[in-house]
Amino acid sequence: MDRTSTPVPAATTLALVATGAALVAVCSQLAVPVGSVGVPVTLQTFAVLLVGLALGPVRGAAALGLYLLVGAVGFPVFALGSGGLGVITGPTAGYLLSFPLAAFAAGAVRQSLARMRWSAVGTVAGALLGIVLVYAFGIPVLAWRADLAIGTAAASNVVFILPELAKVILAVAGAFAVQRAFPVLAARRRLATS
C-alpha cells in the first residue's frame, strides 16, 4: 500500500455499496417479460456489470449481495417489482444468485488487466466474463425450476443475446465515464485491494 495514501473511510465504502445496490434495484424495474417462462429483459445485468466494473470486485459483490438481501426480505427490488424468497427460489434464481459473482469477476478482471496497463481490454473482458457467468448459472437453474430440458432452457435465452451485448457495451462505456467523472473512485478502488 502507498504510505502517502489514506485508507478508504468505512462510510464511503458503505455509501458506494448502497448506491450500487440502489442502481441495480432501479434498473431492475425497467423490464419487459419475454417468452413462455417469463424471464424478462431488464437493465439488471447492465447495472450488475457497471457496479462490478466501477466499484471493483469486493465492493461490487457486496453491493449485489445487499441487493439480493433486500429483495429476499420482501422489498420489491427484483424485476417487475417483485421481491421475497419465492423469487430467489424460482426460475430466475440462478440469474439473480449469480449477480455477486458476476460483479466480482467483472471488477477483478478489470483491475488485474488495468495493473498491466490494459484497462480497455480488462474492462471489456470483465464485462463479458460477468455476463457469461450470469447465464452459466441462470440457464441450468431455469431448466431445473421450470422443469425444462437444458437445451430448451438454453434456446429460450437466445432472444437475450443481442440485448446483453448492448448492455455489455453500455456498461463498459459507463465504467469509463464513471472513472473520468470520479477519478478518486479508481484510486480508492486500487487502495482497497492493495
C-alpha positions as CSV (number, residue, x, y, z in Angstrom):
1,M,0.0,0.0,0.0
2,D,1.2,3.5,-0.8
3,R,2.2,5.1,2.6
4,T,1.2,8.6,1.4
5,S,-2.4,7.5,0.6
6,T,-5.1,7.4,3.1
7,P,-7.4,4.4,3.6
8,V,-10.9,4.4,2.3
9,P,-13.3,5.5,5.1
10,A,-15.8,2.9,6.0
11,A,-18.6,5.4,5.5
12,T,-17.5,5.9,1.9
13,T,-17.4,2.2,1.3
14,L,-20.9,1.7,2.7
15,A,-22.2,4.6,0.6
16,L,-20.7,3.1,-2.5
17,V,-22.1,-0.3,-1.8
18,A,-25.6,1.1,-1.0
19,T,-25.5,3.2,-4.2
20,G,-24.6,0.2,-6.3
21,A,-27.4,-1.8,-4.8
22,A,-29.8,1.0,-5.5
23,L,-28.7,1.3,-9.1
24,V,-29.4,-2.4,-9.7
25,A,-32.8,-2.1,-8.0
26,V,-33.8,0.9,-10.2
27,C,-32.5,-0.8,-13.4
28,S,-34.5,-4.0,-12.4
29,Q,-37.8,-2.1,-12.7
30,L,-37.2,-1.4,-16.4
31,A,-38.3,-4.9,-17.5
32,V,-40.2,-6.5,-20.4
33,P,-41.3,-10.2,-20.0
34,V,-40.1,-12.4,-22.8
35,G,-41.0,-16.0,-23.7
36,S,-43.2,-18.6,-22.0
37,V,-41.2,-18.8,-18.8
38,G,-41.4,-15.1,-18.1
39,V,-37.7,-14.3,-17.8
40,P,-37.8,-10.5,-18.5
41,V,-35.4,-8.4,-20.5
42,T,-34.2,-5.8,-17.9
43,L,-31.3,-3.4,-17.3
44,Q,-30.3,-5.5,-14.3
45,T,-27.3,-7.1,-16.0
46,F,-26.2,-3.7,-17.3
47,A,-26.2,-2.4,-13.7
48,V,-24.5,-5.6,-12.3
49,L,-21.7,-5.2,-14.8
50,L,-21.4,-1.4,-14.2
51,V,-21.3,-1.8,-10.5
52,G,-18.6,-4.5,-10.7
53,L,-16.5,-2.6,-13.1
54,A,-16.9,0.8,-11.3
55,L,-16.7,-0.3,-7.7
56,G,-14.2,-3.2,-8.0
57,P,-14.6,-6.8,-7.1
58,V,-15.2,-6.6,-3.3
59,R,-17.5,-3.6,-3.2
60,G,-19.3,-4.7,-6.4
61,A,-20.0,-8.1,-4.9
62,A,-21.1,-6.5,-1.6
63,A,-23.5,-4.2,-3.5
64,L,-25.1,-7.2,-5.3
65,G,-25.2,-9.1,-2.0
66,L,-27.0,-6.2,-0.4
67,Y,-29.4,-6.1,-3.4
68,L,-30.3,-9.8,-3.0
69,L,-30.7,-9.4,0.7
70,V,-33.1,-6.5,0.4
71,G,-35.1,-8.4,-2.2
72,A,-35.1,-11.6,-0.2
73,V,-36.7,-9.9,2.8
74,G,-39.5,-8.8,0.6
75,F,-38.8,-5.4,-0.8
76,P,-39.9,-5.1,-4.5
77,V,-36.4,-4.6,-6.0
78,F,-36.4,-7.5,-8.3
79,A,-37.6,-7.4,-11.9
80,L,-41.2,-6.3,-12.5
81,G,-41.4,-5.0,-8.9
82,S,-41.1,-8.5,-7.3
83,G,-39.5,-9.5,-4.1
84,G,-39.3,-12.2,-1.5
85,L,-37.8,-15.6,-1.1
86,G,-40.1,-17.0,-3.8
87,V,-38.3,-15.0,-6.4
88,I,-34.8,-16.2,-5.4
89,T,-36.0,-19.8,-5.4
90,G,-38.0,-19.6,-8.6
91,P,-37.0,-20.0,-12.3
92,T,-34.8,-16.8,-12.3
93,A,-32.9,-17.8,-9.1
94,G,-29.8,-18.8,-10.9
95,Y,-29.5,-15.4,-12.7
96,L,-30.1,-13.5,-9.5
97,L,-27.8,-15.5,-7.3
98,S,-25.0,-15.2,-9.9
99,F,-25.0,-11.4,-9.7
100,P,-22.5,-11.0,-6.8
101,L,-20.1,-13.4,-8.6
102,A,-20.6,-11.7,-11.9
103,A,-19.8,-8.3,-10.4
104,F,-16.8,-9.7,-8.5
105,A,-15.4,-11.3,-11.7
106,A,-16.0,-8.1,-13.8
107,G,-14.2,-5.9,-11.3
108,A,-11.4,-8.4,-10.7
109,V,-10.6,-8.8,-14.4
110,R,-10.7,-5.1,-14.9
111,Q,-8.4,-4.4,-12.0
112,S,-5.9,-7.2,-12.9
113,L,-5.5,-6.1,-16.5
114,A,-5.5,-2.4,-15.6
115,R,-2.4,-3.1,-13.5
116,M,-0.8,-4.3,-16.7
117,R,-1.9,-1.1,-18.5
118,W,-4.6,-3.0,-20.4
119,S,-7.5,-1.1,-18.9
120,A,-9.8,-1.1,-22.0
121,V,-9.2,-4.8,-22.6
122,G,-9.7,-5.6,-19.0
123,T,-13.0,-3.7,-18.9
124,V,-14.4,-5.4,-21.9
125,A,-13.1,-8.8,-20.8
126,G,-14.5,-8.3,-17.3
127,A,-17.9,-7.4,-18.6
128,L,-18.0,-10.3,-21.0
129,L,-17.0,-12.8,-18.2
130,G,-19.6,-11.3,-15.9
131,I,-22.4,-11.8,-18.4
132,V,-21.2,-15.4,-19.2
133,L,-21.3,-16.2,-15.5
134,V,-24.9,-14.9,-15.2
135,Y,-26.0,-17.3,-18.0
136,A,-23.8,-20.2,-16.8
137,F,-25.7,-20.1,-13.5
138,G,-29.1,-18.9,-14.9
139,I,-29.7,-21.4,-17.6
140,P,-29.3,-24.6,-15.5
141,V,-31.4,-23.3,-12.7
142,L,-34.1,-22.1,-15.1
143,A,-34.1,-25.6,-16.6
144,W,-34.4,-27.2,-13.1
145,R,-37.0,-24.8,-11.7
146,A,-39.1,-24.6,-14.8
147,D,-38.9,-28.3,-15.5
148,L,-37.3,-27.8,-18.9
149,A,-34.6,-29.7,-20.8
150,I,-31.3,-27.9,-20.5
151,G,-31.3,-27.4,-24.3
152,T,-34.8,-25.9,-24.2
153,A,-33.8,-23.5,-21.4
154,A,-30.7,-22.5,-23.3
155,A,-32.7,-22.0,-26.5
156,S,-35.1,-19.8,-24.6
157,N,-32.2,-17.5,-23.8
158,V,-31.2,-16.9,-27.4
159,V,-33.5,-13.9,-27.6
160,F,-31.4,-12.2,-24.9
161,I,-28.0,-12.3,-26.8
162,L,-28.3,-9.0,-28.6
163,P,-29.7,-7.1,-25.7
164,E,-27.0,-8.5,-23.5
165,L,-24.3,-7.5,-25.9
166,A,-25.8,-4.0,-26.0
167,K,-25.7,-3.9,-22.2
168,V,-22.1,-5.0,-22.1
169,I,-21.2,-2.1,-24.4
170,L,-23.2,0.3,-22.2
171,A,-21.6,-1.0,-19.0
172,V,-18.1,-0.6,-20.5
173,A,-18.8,2.9,-21.6
174,G,-20.4,3.7,-18.3
175,A,-17.4,2.3,-16.4
176,F,-15.1,4.7,-18.3
177,A,-17.5,7.6,-17.8
178,V,-17.5,6.9,-14.0
179,Q,-13.7,6.7,-14.0
180,R,-13.5,10.1,-15.8
181,A,-16.1,11.7,-13.6
182,F,-14.8,10.3,-10.3
183,P,-11.1,9.6,-10.7
184,V,-10.8,9.3,-6.9
185,L,-13.0,6.3,-7.1
186,A,-10.5,4.4,-9.3
187,A,-7.7,5.4,-6.9
188,R,-9.7,4.3,-3.9
189,R,-10.5,1.0,-5.6
190,R,-6.8,0.4,-6.1
191,L,-6.1,1.2,-2.5
192,A,-8.8,-1.1,-1.2
193,T,-7.2,-4.0,-2.9
194,S,-3.6,-3.1,-2.1
